[in-house]
Amino acid sequence: MKISAKGRYALAAAIEMAQSCPPGAYTALVSISERLGISKIYLEQVFSLLKRGGVVNAVKGSRGGYQLARPAKDITLLDILSAVEASLFEENDATVPETAPEIEKALTQTVYKKLDGAIETTLREITLEQLVLEAEQHKTGDGLMYYI
């Protein structure tokens, strides 16, 4: 499975929001863009899809921005990726439907449908909260600390 840049940026931005934005508060897209080093214009496209998919809410204006639509524990990777990845579960192109329909059916039933099911199950089981906790475990002590 290959996740597009849009999907990867959506996941990273959602993790960043869950880490840095207190519940009920809104964060500006430019803040996420600066922290992650992702183009603000590109993130606008991503967040438009996330909003349409019900993953984030948006408020316009000087105090506006984006917030997660639900707590991180209630947002799955499937929610995020389904919102931005149009081809996540597209059917595979037929390989040999006229010349060997039995092979085509075997591939579809035994391989493609099982892979799609396993991917969907995995994405449904992993929550945004789990990713936040995992990211926290991988933080490095790059910040300098001075003792007096």
C-alpha positions as CSV (number, residue, x, y, z in Angstrom):
1,M,0.0,0.0,0.0
2,K,1.3,3.4,-0.9
3,I,-0.1,6.5,0.8
4,S,0.1,9.7,-1.2
5,A,1.8,12.9,0.0
6,K,-1.7,14.3,0.8
7,G,-2.4,11.3,3.0
8,R,0.9,11.5,4.8
9,Y,0.5,15.3,5.4
10,A,-3.0,14.7,6.7
11,L,-1.7,12.2,9.2
12,A,1.2,14.4,10.3
13,A,-1.1,17.5,10.6
14,A,-3.7,15.6,12.6
15,I,-1.0,14.3,15.0
16,E,0.4,17.8,15.3
17,M,-3.1,19.2,16.1
18,A,-3.7,16.5,18.7
19,Q,-0.4,17.2,20.4
20,S,-0.4,21.0,20.4
21,C,-4.0,22.2,20.4
22,P,-5.9,22.0,23.6
23,P,-9.4,20.5,23.3
24,G,-11.9,23.2,22.2
25,A,-9.2,25.5,21.0
26,Y,-8.6,26.4,17.3
27,T,-5.2,26.5,15.7
28,A,-4.3,28.5,12.6
29,L,-3.2,26.5,9.6
30,V,-0.1,28.7,9.3
31,S,1.0,27.5,12.7
32,I,0.8,23.8,11.6
33,S,2.5,24.7,8.4
34,E,5.4,26.3,10.2
35,R,5.8,23.6,12.8
36,L,5.8,20.8,10.2
37,G,7.5,22.6,7.3
38,I,4.6,21.9,4.9
39,S,3.3,24.5,2.4
40,K,0.3,26.4,3.8
41,I,-1.3,26.3,0.4
42,Y,-1.0,22.5,0.2
43,L,-2.3,22.1,3.8
44,E,-5.4,24.2,2.8
45,Q,-6.3,21.6,0.3
46,V,-5.7,18.8,2.8
47,F,-7.8,20.5,5.5
48,S,-10.6,21.2,3.1
49,L,-10.8,17.4,2.5
50,L,-10.5,16.7,6.3
51,K,-13.3,19.1,7.0
52,R,-15.5,17.5,4.3
53,G,-14.7,14.1,5.8
54,G,-15.8,15.2,9.3
55,V,-12.3,14.9,10.9
56,V,-11.8,18.7,11.6
57,N,-14.0,21.7,12.2
58,A,-13.2,25.2,10.9
59,V,-14.0,28.7,12.0
60,K,-13.2,31.7,9.9
61,G,-12.0,35.0,11.2
62,S,-9.1,36.3,13.3
63,R,-9.8,33.9,16.2
64,G,-10.6,31.1,13.8
65,G,-8.7,28.1,12.6
66,Y,-9.1,24.4,12.8
67,Q,-9.8,21.9,15.6
68,L,-10.3,18.2,15.7
69,A,-14.0,17.3,15.3
70,R,-13.8,14.6,17.9
71,P,-11.3,13.6,20.6
72,A,-8.1,11.9,19.3
73,K,-9.2,8.6,20.8
74,D,-12.3,8.6,18.6
75,I,-10.5,9.4,15.3
76,T,-9.0,6.5,13.4
77,L,-6.5,6.4,10.6
78,L,-9.3,5.1,8.4
79,D,-11.2,8.3,9.2
80,I,-8.3,10.5,8.2
81,L,-7.1,8.6,5.1
82,S,-10.6,8.0,3.8
83,A,-11.2,11.8,3.8
84,V,-8.1,12.6,1.7
85,E,-7.2,9.4,-0.3
86,A,-9.7,9.1,-3.1
87,S,-8.3,5.8,-4.3
88,L,-7.7,4.1,-1.0
89,F,-10.0,1.2,-1.7
90,E,-10.4,1.4,-5.5
91,E,-11.0,-1.8,-7.2
92,N,-8.0,-3.2,-9.1
93,D,-8.0,-3.2,-12.8
94,A,-8.8,-6.5,-14.3
95,T,-5.8,-8.6,-15.4
96,V,-7.2,-11.4,-17.5
97,P,-11.0,-11.3,-17.4
98,E,-11.7,-12.6,-20.9
99,T,-8.9,-15.0,-21.4
100,A,-8.8,-16.6,-17.9
101,P,-11.9,-15.5,-15.8
102,E,-11.2,-18.2,-13.2
103,I,-7.7,-16.7,-12.5
104,E,-9.3,-13.3,-12.4
105,K,-11.9,-14.4,-9.8
106,A,-9.2,-16.3,-7.8
107,L,-7.1,-13.1,-7.6
108,T,-10.0,-10.9,-6.7
109,Q,-11.4,-13.2,-4.0
110,T,-8.1,-14.6,-2.5
111,V,-5.8,-11.6,-2.8
112,Y,-7.4,-8.2,-3.5
113,K,-10.4,-8.5,-1.3
114,K,-8.4,-10.0,1.6
115,L,-5.7,-7.3,1.3
116,D,-8.4,-4.5,1.3
117,G,-10.0,-6.1,4.3
118,A,-6.8,-6.4,6.3
119,I,-5.8,-2.8,5.5
120,E,-9.2,-1.5,6.5
121,T,-9.2,-3.4,9.7
122,T,-5.7,-2.2,10.6
123,L,-6.6,1.5,9.8
124,R,-9.8,1.2,11.8
125,E,-7.9,-0.2,14.9
126,I,-5.3,2.6,15.1
127,T,-6.4,5.8,16.6
128,L,-5.0,9.3,16.4
129,E,-4.4,9.1,20.2
130,Q,-2.2,6.1,19.7
131,L,-0.1,7.9,17.1
132,V,0.3,10.9,19.4
133,L,1.5,8.6,22.2
134,E,3.9,6.9,19.8
135,A,5.2,10.2,18.6
136,E,5.8,11.3,22.2
137,Q,7.9,8.2,22.8
138,H,10.1,9.1,19.9
139,K,10.8,12.7,20.9
140,T,14.4,13.5,21.2
141,G,16.0,15.8,23.8
142,D,17.1,18.3,21.2
143,G,16.2,21.3,23.2
144,L,18.9,22.7,25.4
145,M,18.4,22.9,29.1
146,Y,20.4,25.2,31.2
147,Y,20.9,24.8,34.9
148,I,21.9,27.7,37.2
